[in-house]
Amino acid sequence: MELPSLHGHYYIQQVADITGLSKQLIRKWETRYELIHPQRLDNGYRVYSEMDVNVLLHVKALVDQGQSVKQASEAVKAEQQSHSLERMTRNLDTTEFVEMNDFVLRLLEKGANCDEQEVNYLLQQAHHHYGLEHFLDDVIIPFMREVGNRWESGQWDAYQESLVSFAVRDYLIQIRRNFKYKEDAPLVLGACLPYELHEMPVHLLLLHAMLKGWKTILLGSSPAPGSIELFVEKAKPRIVLLSVSTTLPFENDPEQLIRLDQFAKTHPETAFYIGGPGIHMYEGIELQSISIKNRLNDIDAFSSPFRMNT
């Protein structure tokens, strides 16, 4: 029988689900390296704090990078003593360990067990608790970053990764559909490049744009060649945000970015931006009319959408 959850605390089976460590290994690290200090309830069960779980995850991350458990334990304890454990990051691509809040940890637990209903429930609770902006930055981004890490390392299989990714994507789509914006709000088009399958960054970009007062149109993963240009012609957005997480778009169609850049030159009324790991891995092209940006906040136009020149 599954034990009930305690808010902010976790039973050892939950810790095992979250971290991917066996219960035996958790106890071993606890006693041998004195990394964590679980409380013991009146009924004899150990309960682990949010910090305990983050410490275990940090040690595991260092071990996965090639350190011994002893080396990793000493490094983490030194950070604890100097109070230098970093706070939540907002960068999807960082490889550094960052602490995860209670919602992220519980999402990992439910995702590991393929409990789609509980994943959806936790997404709703986190959204209502934080509000949209902090929900995106402090829950969705670190959660999806960790899901990607676990899939790439083989800790999670394709079914676990797909179930969670679809649940998050569907929830973000629902938010966008129900978002209230002004009728005269300026329009931004968000799109993956053709052959790019990772659409999560586009959802996040557009939701942040909506928070800044923009109306949005989404082209999801791998739109048909020519569809971005067609939408620009018909919808006439003020801004186009292009996302490329891999080099697949360039491997499948090496000339497509050149064509898009030439198209952007003929539409000076629309500002084109592109970002993502894929564009930084792709070399040998100089863009004239499409600007490379790493973050939405790097685009000055988003600070005052209603004052942009048309």
Contacts in CASP RR format, 6 or more apart in sequence:
PFRMAT RR
TARGET T0000
AUTHOR 0000-0000-0000
METHOD contacts of the structure
MODEL  1
MELPSLHGHYYIQQVADITGLSKQLIRKWETRYELIHPQRLDNGYRVYSE
MDVNVLLHVKALVDQGQSVKQASEAVKAEQQSHSLERMTRNLDTTEFVEM
NDFVLRLLEKGANCDEQEVNYLLQQAHHHYGLEHFLDDVIIPFMREVGNR
WESGQWDAYQESLVSFAVRDYLIQIRRNFKYKEDAPLVLGACLPYELHEM
PVHLLLLHAMLKGWKTILLGSSPAPGSIELFVEKAKPRIVLLSVSTTLPF
ENDPEQLIRLDQFAKTHPETAFYIGGPGIHMYEGIELQSISIKNRLNDID
AFSSPFRMNT
2 13 0 8 1.000
3 11 0 8 1.000
3 13 0 8 1.000
3 14 0 8 1.000
3 45 0 8 1.000
5 11 0 8 1.000
5 14 0 8 1.000
5 106 0 8 1.000
6 47 0 8 1.000
7 102 0 8 1.000
8 49 0 8 1.000
8 50 0 8 1.000
8 102 0 8 1.000
9 39 0 8 1.000
9 47 0 8 1.000
9 48 0 8 1.000
9 49 0 8 1.000
9 50 0 8 1.000
10 18 0 8 1.000
10 47 0 8 1.000
10 48 0 8 1.000
10 49 0 8 1.000
10 50 0 8 1.000
10 52 0 8 1.000
10 53 0 8 1.000
10 105 0 8 1.000
10 109 0 8 1.000
11 45 0 8 1.000
11 46 0 8 1.000
11 47 0 8 1.000
11 48 0 8 1.000
12 23 0 8 1.000
12 26 0 8 1.000
12 27 0 8 1.000
12 38 0 8 1.000
12 45 0 8 1.000
12 46 0 8 1.000
12 48 0 8 1.000
13 23 0 8 1.000
14 109 0 8 1.000
15 21 0 8 1.000
15 23 0 8 1.000
15 26 0 8 1.000
15 48 0 8 1.000
15 52 0 8 1.000
15 53 0 8 1.000
15 56 0 8 1.000
16 22 0 8 1.000
16 23 0 8 1.000
16 26 0 8 1.000
17 108 0 8 1.000
17 109 0 8 1.000
17 112 0 8 1.000
17 113 0 8 1.000
18 53 0 8 1.000
18 57 0 8 1.000
18 105 0 8 1.000
18 106 0 8 1.000
18 108 0 8 1.000
18 109 0 8 1.000
18 112 0 8 1.000
19 26 0 8 1.000
19 53 0 8 1.000
19 56 0 8 1.000
19 57 0 8 1.000
19 60 0 8 1.000
20 60 0 8 1.000
20 112 0 8 1.000
20 155 0 8 1.000
21 29 0 8 1.000
21 56 0 8 1.000
21 60 0 8 1.000
26 56 0 8 1.000
29 35 0 8 1.000
29 36 0 8 1.000
29 56 0 8 1.000
29 59 0 8 1.000
29 69 0 8 1.000
29 73 0 8 1.000
30 36 0 8 1.000
30 38 0 8 1.000
33 69 0 8 1.000
33 70 0 8 1.000
33 73 0 8 1.000
35 55 0 8 1.000
35 56 0 8 1.000
35 59 0 8 1.000
35 73 0 8 1.000
35 76 0 8 1.000
35 77 0 8 1.000
36 48 0 8 1.000
36 52 0 8 1.000
36 55 0 8 1.000
36 56 0 8 1.000
37 52 0 8 1.000
38 46 0 8 1.000
38 47 0 8 1.000
38 48 0 8 1.000
38 49 0 8 1.000
38 52 0 8 1.000
39 46 0 8 1.000
39 47 0 8 1.000
39 49 0 8 1.000
40 46 0 8 1.000
40 47 0 8 1.000
41 47 0 8 1.000
50 101 0 8 1.000
50 102 0 8 1.000
50 105 0 8 1.000
51 99 0 8 1.000
53 100 0 8 1.000
53 105 0 8 1.000
54 85 0 8 1.000
54 99 0 8 1.000
54 100 0 8 1.000
54 105 0 8 1.000
55 76 0 8 1.000
55 80 0 8 1.000
57 97 0 8 1.000
57 100 0 8 1.000
58 72 0 8 1.000
58 76 0 8 1.000
58 79 0 8 1.000
58 85 0 8 1.000
58 97 0 8 1.000
59 69 0 8 1.000
59 72 0 8 1.000
59 73 0 8 1.000
59 76 0 8 1.000
60 72 0 8 1.000
61 97 0 8 1.000
62 71 0 8 1.000
62 72 0 8 1.000
62 75 0 8 1.000
62 76 0 8 1.000
62 97 0 8 1.000
63 69 0 8 1.000
63 72 0 8 1.000
64 153 0 8 1.000
67 75 0 8 1.000
79 85 0 8 1.000
85 99 0 8 1.000
86 96 0 8 1.000
86 97 0 8 1.000
86 98 0 8 1.000
86 99 0 8 1.000
87 98 0 8 1.000
87 99 0 8 1.000
88 98 0 8 1.000
88 99 0 8 1.000
88 100 0 8 1.000
88 101 0 8 1.000
88 137 0 8 1.000
88 138 0 8 1.000
88 142 0 8 1.000
89 96 0 8 1.000
89 98 0 8 1.000
89 141 0 8 1.000
89 142 0 8 1.000
90 137 0 8 1.000
90 141 0 8 1.000
91 141 0 8 1.000
92 141 0 8 1.000
92 144 0 8 1.000
92 145 0 8 1.000
92 201 0 8 1.000
93 145 0 8 1.000
93 276 0 8 1.000
93 277 0 8 1.000
94 145 0 8 1.000
98 142 0 8 1.000
100 108 0 8 1.000
100 142 0 8 1.000
100 143 0 8 1.000
100 146 0 8 1.000
101 138 0 8 1.000
101 139 0 8 1.000
103 122 0 8 1.000
103 125 0 8 1.000
103 126 0 8 1.000
103 129 0 8 1.000
103 139 0 8 1.000
103 143 0 8 1.000
104 138 0 8 1.000
104 139 0 8 1.000
104 142 0 8 1.000
104 143 0 8 1.000
104 146 0 8 1.000
106 122 0 8 1.000
107 119 0 8 1.000
107 122 0 8 1.000
107 123 0 8 1.000
107 126 0 8 1.000
107 139 0 8 1.000
107 143 0 8 1.000
107 164 0 8 1.000
108 143 0 8 1.000
108 146 0 8 1.000
108 147 0 8 1.000
110 118 0 8 1.000
110 119 0 8 1.000
110 122 0 8 1.000
111 119 0 8 1.000
111 160 0 8 1.000
111 163 0 8 1.000
111 164 0 8 1.000
112 156 0 8 1.000
112 160 0 8 1.000
114 159 0 8 1.000
114 160 0 8 1.000
114 163 0 8 1.000
116 163 0 8 1.000
116 167 0 8 1.000
119 163 0 8 1.000
119 164 0 8 1.000
119 167 0 8 1.000
120 167 0 8 1.000
120 171 0 8 1.000
123 139 0 8 1.000
123 167 0 8 1.000
123 168 0 8 1.000
123 171 0 8 1.000
124 171 0 8 1.000
126 135 0 8 1.000
126 139 0 8 1.000
127 135 0 8 1.000
127 171 0 8 1.000
127 175 0 8 1.000
129 135 0 8 1.000
130 138 0 8 1.000
130 139 0 8 1.000
132 175 0 8 1.000
132 207 0 8 1.000
132 211 0 8 1.000
133 208 0 8 1.000
133 211 0 8 1.000
136 204 0 8 1.000
136 207 0 8 1.000
136 208 0 8 1.000
140 168 0 8 1.000
140 172 0 8 1.000
140 204 0 8 1.000
141 204 0 8 1.000
143 168 0 8 1.000
144 165 0 8 1.000
144 168 0 8 1.000
144 200 0 8 1.000
147 156 0 8 1.000
147 161 0 8 1.000
147 164 0 8 1.000
147 165 0 8 1.000
148 156 0 8 1.000
148 161 0 8 1.000
150 156 0 8 1.000
150 160 0 8 1.000
150 161 0 8 1.000
151 157 0 8 1.000
151 158 0 8 1.000
151 160 0 8 1.000
151 161 0 8 1.000
165 200 0 8 1.000
168 200 0 8 1.000
169 199 0 8 1.000
169 200 0 8 1.000
169 203 0 8 1.000
172 203 0 8 1.000
172 204 0 8 1.000
172 207 0 8 1.000
173 203 0 8 1.000
175 207 0 8 1.000
176 203 0 8 1.000
176 206 0 8 1.000
176 207 0 8 1.000
176 210 0 8 1.000
176 216 0 8 1.000
176 218 0 8 1.000
179 207 0 8 1.000
179 210 0 8 1.000
181 210 0 8 1.000
181 213 0 8 1.000
181 214 0 8 1.000
181 215 0 8 1.000
182 213 0 8 1.000
182 215 0 8 1.000
185 213 0 8 1.000
185 214 0 8 1.000
185 215 0 8 1.000
185 305 0 8 1.000
186 213 0 8 1.000
186 214 0 8 1.000
186 215 0 8 1.000
186 237 0 8 1.000
186 238 0 8 1.000
186 239 0 8 1.000
186 305 0 8 1.000
186 306 0 8 1.000
186 308 0 8 1.000
187 214 0 8 1.000
187 215 0 8 1.000
187 216 0 8 1.000
187 217 0 8 1.000
187 235 0 8 1.000
187 236 0 8 1.000
187 237 0 8 1.000
187 238 0 8 1.000
187 239 0 8 1.000
188 206 0 8 1.000
188 209 0 8 1.000
188 214 0 8 1.000
188 215 0 8 1.000
188 216 0 8 1.000
188 217 0 8 1.000
188 237 0 8 1.000
188 238 0 8 1.000
188 239 0 8 1.000
188 240 0 8 1.000
188 241 0 8 1.000
189 216 0 8 1.000
189 217 0 8 1.000
189 219 0 8 1.000
189 228 0 8 1.000
189 231 0 8 1.000
189 232 0 8 1.000
189 235 0 8 1.000
189 237 0 8 1.000
189 239 0 8 1.000
189 240 0 8 1.000
189 241 0 8 1.000
190 202 0 8 1.000
190 205 0 8 1.000
190 206 0 8 1.000
190 216 0 8 1.000
190 217 0 8 1.000
190 218 0 8 1.000
190 219 0 8 1.000
190 240 0 8 1.000
190 241 0 8 1.000
190 242 0 8 1.000
190 243 0 8 1.000
191 202 0 8 1.000
191 218 0 8 1.000
191 219 0 8 1.000
191 220 0 8 1.000
191 223 0 8 1.000
191 227 0 8 1.000
191 228 0 8 1.000
191 231 0 8 1.000
191 240 0 8 1.000
191 241 0 8 1.000
191 242 0 8 1.000
191 243 0 8 1.000
192 198 0 8 1.000
192 199 0 8 1.000
192 202 0 8 1.000
192 219 0 8 1.000
192 220 0 8 1.000
192 221 0 8 1.000
192 222 0 8 1.000
192 223 0 8 1.000
192 242 0 8 1.000
192 243 0 8 1.000
192 244 0 8 1.000
193 223 0 8 1.000
193 228 0 8 1.000
193 242 0 8 1.000
193 243 0 8 1.000
193 244 0 8 1.000
193 249 0 8 1.000
193 256 0 8 1.000
193 257 0 8 1.000
194 222 0 8 1.000
194 223 0 8 1.000
194 224 0 8 1.000
194 225 0 8 1.000
194 226 0 8 1.000
194 227 0 8 1.000
194 249 0 8 1.000
194 252 0 8 1.000
194 253 0 8 1.000
194 256 0 8 1.000
195 222 0 8 1.000
195 248 0 8 1.000
195 249 0 8 1.000
195 251 0 8 1.000
195 252 0 8 1.000
195 253 0 8 1.000
196 221 0 8 1.000
196 222 0 8 1.000
196 243 0 8 1.000
196 244 0 8 1.000
196 245 0 8 1.000
196 246 0 8 1.000
196 248 0 8 1.000
196 249 0 8 1.000
197 221 0 8 1.000
197 222 0 8 1.000
197 246 0 8 1.000
197 248 0 8 1.000
198 221 0 8 1.000
198 243 0 8 1.000
198 245 0 8 1.000
198 246 0 8 1.000
199 220 0 8 1.000
199 221 0 8 1.000
199 243 0 8 1.000
201 243 0 8 1.000
201 245 0 8 1.000
201 276 0 8 1.000
202 218 0 8 1.000
202 219 0 8 1.000
202 220 0 8 1.000
202 241 0 8 1.000
202 243 0 8 1.000
203 218 0 8 1.000
205 241 0 8 1.000
205 243 0 8 1.000
205 296 0 8 1.000
206 216 0 8 1.000
206 218 0 8 1.000
206 241 0 8 1.000
208 296 0 8 1.000
209 216 0 8 1.000
209 239 0 8 1.000
209 241 0 8 1.000
209 296 0 8 1.000
209 302 0 8 1.000
210 216 0 8 1.000
212 302 0 8 1.000
212 303 0 8 1.000
212 305 0 8 1.000
213 305 0 8 1.000
213 306 0 8 1.000
214 239 0 8 1.000
214 302 0 8 1.000
214 305 0 8 1.000
217 231 0 8 1.000
217 235 0 8 1.000
217 237 0 8 1.000
219 227 0 8 1.000
219 228 0 8 1.000
219 231 0 8 1.000
225 253 0 8 1.000
225 256 0 8 1.000
228 240 0 8 1.000
228 242 0 8 1.000
228 260 0 8 1.000
229 260 0 8 1.000
229 263 0 8 1.000
231 237 0 8 1.000
232 240 0 8 1.000
232 263 0 8 1.000
232 267 0 8 1.000
232 270 0 8 1.000
236 269 0 8 1.000
236 270 0 8 1.000
237 270 0 8 1.000
238 269 0 8 1.000
238 270 0 8 1.000
238 271 0 8 1.000
238 301 0 8 1.000
238 305 0 8 1.000
238 308 0 8 1.000
238 310 0 8 1.000
239 270 0 8 1.000
239 271 0 8 1.000
239 272 0 8 1.000
239 273 0 8 1.000
239 299 0 8 1.000
239 301 0 8 1.000
239 302 0 8 1.000
240 264 0 8 1.000
240 270 0 8 1.000
240 271 0 8 1.000
240 272 0 8 1.000
240 273 0 8 1.000
241 273 0 8 1.000
241 274 0 8 1.000
241 296 0 8 1.000
242 260 0 8 1.000
242 272 0 8 1.000
242 273 0 8 1.000
242 274 0 8 1.000
242 275 0 8 1.000
242 290 0 8 1.000
243 274 0 8 1.000
243 275 0 8 1.000
243 276 0 8 1.000
244 274 0 8 1.000
244 275 0 8 1.000
244 276 0 8 1.000
244 277 0 8 1.000
244 278 0 8 1.000
244 279 0 8 1.000
244 282 0 8 1.000
245 276 0 8 1.000
245 277 0 8 1.000
245 278 0 8 1.000
246 277 0 8 1.000
246 278 0 8 1.000
246 281 0 8 1.000
247 278 0 8 1.000
247 281 0 8 1.000
247 282 0 8 1.000
249 256 0 8 1.000
249 257 0 8 1.000
250 256 0 8 1.000
250 257 0 8 1.000
250 282 0 8 1.000
257 274 0 8 1.000
257 282 0 8 1.000
257 285 0 8 1.000
257 287 0 8 1.000
257 290 0 8 1.000
258 285 0 8 1.000
260 272 0 8 1.000
260 290 0 8 1.000
261 272 0 8 1.000
261 287 0 8 1.000
261 288 0 8 1.000
261 289 0 8 1.000
261 290 0 8 1.000
262 289 0 8 1.000
264 270 0 8 1.000
264 272 0 8 1.000
264 289 0 8 1.000
264 290 0 8 1.000
265 288 0 8 1.000
265 289 0 8 1.000
269 310 0 8 1.000
271 291 0 8 1.000
271 299 0 8 1.000
271 301 0 8 1.000
272 289 0 8 1.000
272 290 0 8 1.000
272 291 0 8 1.000
273 290 0 8 1.000
273 291 0 8 1.000
273 292 0 8 1.000
273 293 0 8 1.000
273 299 0 8 1.000
274 287 0 8 1.000
274 290 0 8 1.000
274 291 0 8 1.000
274 292 0 8 1.000
274 293 0 8 1.000
275 292 0 8 1.000
275 293 0 8 1.000
275 294 0 8 1.000
276 294 0 8 1.000
279 292 0 8 1.000
293 299 0 8 1.000
296 302 0 8 1.000
301 308 0 8 1.000
END
